[in-house]
Amino acid sequence: MDTIRIDSANTRMIAHRGLSGLERENTYPAFVAAGNRSYFGIETDVHKTADGEFVIIHDETTTRVSGGKYSINVEENGYNAISEIVLPDLDGSTTRNDIRIPLLVDYIKICKKYEKVCVLELKNAFETEDIEKIVEIIKGENYLENVIFISFVLENCINLRPLVPNNDIQFLTEEKVTDELIDLLVEHKFNLDISYKRLTKEVVDRLHSQGILVNCWTVNEKADGEALSGMGVDFITTNILE
């Protein structure tokens, strides 16, 4: 199995949780697989453990990604509780030792090695001091200018803005595009990361007319990807399209 190639024109393709159509999501192999392909960026999710480490995982617990073998709430436990977990491959096998839950710094290093833009989602509401720590970790790798920050939590985006005045911050939503949403984005100089089902050519043009870039998720069908590219979306977030 390989990626599904599309005619993406000028749309930049982002690998969702790494190349999660081919490798276990949000793991070293998924990030390396995306790094070795033509993706513009690699998207991932960050949580904070109880002992203050920043780890890469989508869910609050390890239940789903571990196939039910481990049910550890990552924000209520220390990093040691999850650092030794070997996750199953997509076929359910557990013979590979590299399918693990990474630290934020590991993800940044992989993106830097392969010269990919980091698309970093702050999953839950973070304290400002934790957002500051995340920014400092990325600065420590000399890679801040190559990071797009995204979040469903508006306060995360607002608290990020003074810390990263020159970075792209994209507010995540699956709601309809309204005048109120556009005003909010313009006010805070945010771009938009939205469910692709909410987009039409008219909506994309309206957002662009206000200087708002459009990212969309999660697009896995070739026809949908090419239709969205034809609408002029700036980014497509995908598990398998390339």
Secondary structure, 3 states (H helix, E strand, C coil): CCCECCCCCCCEEEECCCCCCCCCCCCHHHHHHHHCCCCCEEEEEEEECCCCCEEECCCCECCCCCCCCCCCECCCCCCHHHHCCCCCCCCCCCCCCCCCCCEHHHHHHHHHHCCCEEEEEECCCCCHHHHHHHHHHHHHCCCHHHEEEEECCHHHHHHHCCCCCCCCEEEEECCCCCHHHHHHHHHHCCEEEEEHHHCCHHHHHHHHHCCCCEEEECCCCHHHHHHHHHHCCCEEEECCEC
